[in-house]
Amino acid sequence: MFFLAMILIPLLIMVMSGYALRYGKLGVIPVAAVDEDCSEYSGLLLDRLSKKEGLMMYIVSRENGMKMLEDSGVEQVFAIREGFGEAVLKGESEGLIDLISSSYSYSSGYIREVVAGEVIRLVMANSAANNVAEQYRILGIDKGSGIRDEAARYADSLWEPEPLMTIEYKEWKAGSVTTELHPAVSGSAASSAGLITAFIMFFMLFGSGWLVEERANGTVKRLGAGKGAVAASFAGSVLAMTAAGLLQILLFYVVEKVFFGITLFAGAMDFLVLFAYLLAVIAISLFLSTVLKTPAQLQAGAPVLALFTGFAGGCFWNFIGMPRSIVRISLLTPQGWALRGVNALLQNPSDYGAALPPLFVLLSIALILMFVSYMILNMQLRRG
């Protein structure tokens, strides 16, 4: 039951906080598009917008679009009104599109600029073509209908390969302006990584209670009578805790992937970092079990340690985008090092170099504390 709780509780926390987590930075902005004109120009507008980087567009009815907006499925609904194509041909730009945004949306202004830019492109090209055709008519030169089409194509070509005007977006972070090089990690993925690291610590700290109990009831002392029995028992328990921890990680990953569509680990290196963290936590739990004298002390100290290091390490807040001072504090905990490696790989799966320092630190903690724990256990047996 305790093992199941260590899987289900973080999943429940993630689901309950999902509404708030979705307002983290997203790699793409979901938008609902409604085409009530169904003309050549409305189709061209939708085609161009669907190719815009950073937009995920759903073509739906107005009713369905409003429902998606109410359910926070999209950031904005834009509806192409009937008569759009005729207005564009005339070079008119008033009342062509309805924009409906959520009051909680952070990206509605950006979407509005993108949509308006493409509409202006269509209107300007046709307005220019109309002006050229009118000037030829005034001069009494008959070029036929082809001159208008030629002028429209030329005006539109001025937007390629880049538009006539662009807006550059940058972020203000810690007193300096930065440009994002890689897609932002969603709040759900970043927070899920924090939750699983926190609950691995909970599970392993309580899972090492066997050592305290066996010392208290004399089992370890009886094992000391057999040659190599203590070492075999110690190693076997470490392997059992490792297997249980790996199963916890695997089940959490599968449930998130299948039921929530969240990819927690981008590749093998992510699993390697989390495996190193698991070994480090097992080593910490073994060290505490050799130092503490009674199961009551472990039961009292384990939750405090897990919660304190969890909060300090960034397990319960979005580790990505935090000020550097807070990130430095988090590196005083194993959770902080694990999240540093996992989140770096979530942002850029090919950046193996970012995962090497956390991997080295976590493996060092695991090896040193396991060795120290075993030596302390042997010293206690010799003292009798």
Number of C-alpha atoms within 10 A of each C-alpha: 5 10 13 10 12 19 23 16 14 19 19 11 13 20 15 11 13 14 11 12 19 15 15 16 17 15 15 14 18 20 23 24 21 23 21 16 18 15 15 11 19 22 15 13 18 18 11 11 18 17 11 11 10 14 16 16 19 16 17 16 15 18 9 14 24 21 13 19 19 13 9 17 15 22 22 26 27 22 21 23 17 16 15 24 22 14 17 23 17 13 20 17 17 9 11 17 19 12 14 17 22 16 9 10 13 14 15 20 11 12 22 15 12 14 17 14 16 17 19 15 19 23 23 20 23 25 21 18 25 19 14 17 21 13 12 15 13 10 8 9 10 11 11 11 9 10 16 20 16 13 20 21 14 14 18 19 13 13 13 8 7 9 13 9 8 8 6 6 9 10 10 9 12 11 6 7 9 12 11 9 8 10 14 17 21 21 20 25 22 24 26 26 25 27 22 24 26 23 23 24 29 21 24 24 25 18 20 24 20 14 24 22 16 14 19 14 10 11 13 22 18 14 17 17 11 9 9 11 14 21 15 12 14 19 14 12 18 18 14 13 19 18 12 17 23 17 14 20 20 13 14 19 19 15 15 17 14 10 8 13 11 16 16 23 19 15 13 9 20 23 17 15 25 27 20 22 27 27 25 26 27 29 26 22 27 29 20 22 25 22 15 15 15 16 18 12 13 20 13 10 15 20 15 12 13 20 17 12 20 25 17 21 29 29 26 18 18 21 22 21 12 13 11 10 8 13 19 14 13 23 18 13 18 25 32 26 26 31 29 24 24 28 25 20 22 24 18 17 18 13 14 14 11 17 23 14 15 25 22 14 16 25 18 15 20 20 13 13 21 23 14 15 21 18 13 15 22 18 11 15 17 10 6 8
